[in-house]
Structures are given as structure tokens and as C-alpha cells.
């Protein structure tokens, strides 16, 4: 098709031009806000003499919010609830904002949480997030920067925590939301163990929540392998299935405990 045959571009009306100018101005303002917010952001935390990566602000937030959380939403942790020093990837389902405390209860080290990017620019929460090394993530999991920063953190010997559902599950207590990929890729590329954990029942005010932690998973069968998209999808599926298995193991444990009490 020649240039003569191409349809002429539609001219914007004054109203549309005004709307477009307003949109661009808003975009520029948001970009400046992002640049300003991220200027003093901290990503990596060096290890101390004991090899521990400490986040002092996170420890302060632990001190401040642990009692409030436990009183309002009491919980009980099961399984592998003491995690040692070094790099690990926490991988679990997601019901509410308080879920971030469950991985934090298993270690005295800092944890880098993957969170929706826009939260890093809101007052108070954004300040905290930027100063405890939160990693901004796109909802569709397509952000290369998220992967690169996560790998940098893991290679520095630090921990990250992610919720593969990408958002809070408000739909079902039995089925997880569709998982976004990426956890397996990070684990394989950096040879980092994954700690699966499952919140077995939806947190409710003044009701006990049961959280089951599994043993660290090494995806070492994939190390050194020429990986395809199908291989990564298979590894991600293994991680997801492990969450379902942990929940069933916990339910079986509770049923057994109830039966023993009944038989006495």
C-alpha cells in the first residue's frame, strides 16, 4: 500500500487534545514522583560479622506490629518454622495484608518482599517498603527489572518472599488463584532453596489461623540444564502442588489429633 493509499490520520478534537495533554502531564508527574521516591531506596543489606543480614527498620516494625497482629489475628505455625542464615525464597498463598508476618516469624534476618509497584509511592507504607528493600513487581510478572533485582538480592545471600497469586485471594478457601511464574526461574538461576508455606485457613478476626511451612525445596534436578519455557512451567507446578500437599498434610494431622482426643 502506497502512502497515497493510506487513510489520513484522524485529527483530535479540542476536547481530545485537552484530555491527551492532561494524561501526559499526569504521566510526567507520576514519573517524577517515582524518581524522587526511588532516589533514596535501599535494596541490598550487607551481612554483619555473624553473617546475618539485618534490617533495623524491619526489626522495629516487628516489635511494633507483632503484638497487634497476634491479638487481632492469632495464629499457629507448624513445620519448618526456624530458617537459618542465607538466601531463601519464601513461596506461599495470600489472603490478607497480615500474611507478610508469617515468613518474618521464621527468621531474625531481613526479608525482601515482592509487592505491587504502586505501593512503593504511597505515603508511610511506601517509605517503609522502600527502606526495607521491597522489590516492585508487575501484576503480570513480566517485569524484567523485578527478576534482576530479585536475583541480585539472592546472590547477596538475602531472603525474598513472594505470593505467586499476585493478589489477595478473595474468591476461594479451597483453590488458589492462578499462579504467576518466576519463582522457579529465580530458584534455578541462583540455586536458591524454596521454602513453601501454606496459610491453611482464611485469617479471621480473633480466630486462629494455621500456617504450615515445608522443608526447603532444592530444584537441583534443573541445575545446569538448558531450560525451556516448559521446564520452568513444570518446576513452578511442582512448587504449587507442594502447597496443596502441605495443606492436606496439615488437615490429616488435625484430623488425627481430633480422633486421638475423641478416643481417650
Buried (B, 14 or more C-beta within 10 A) or exposed (E): EEEEEEEEEEEEEEEEEEEEEEEEEEEEEEEEEBEEBEEEBEBBBEBEEEEBBBBEBBBEBBEEBEEEBEEEBBBEBBBBBEBEBBBBBBBBBBBBEBBBBBBBBBBBBBBBBBBBBEBBBEEEBBBBBBBBBBBBBBEEBEBEEBBEBBBBBBBBBBBBBBBBBBEBBEEEEEEBBEBBBBBBBBBBBBBBBBBBBBBBBEBEEEEEBBBBBBEBBEBEEBEEEEBEEEBBEEBBEBBBEBBBBBBEBBBEBEEEEEEEEEEE
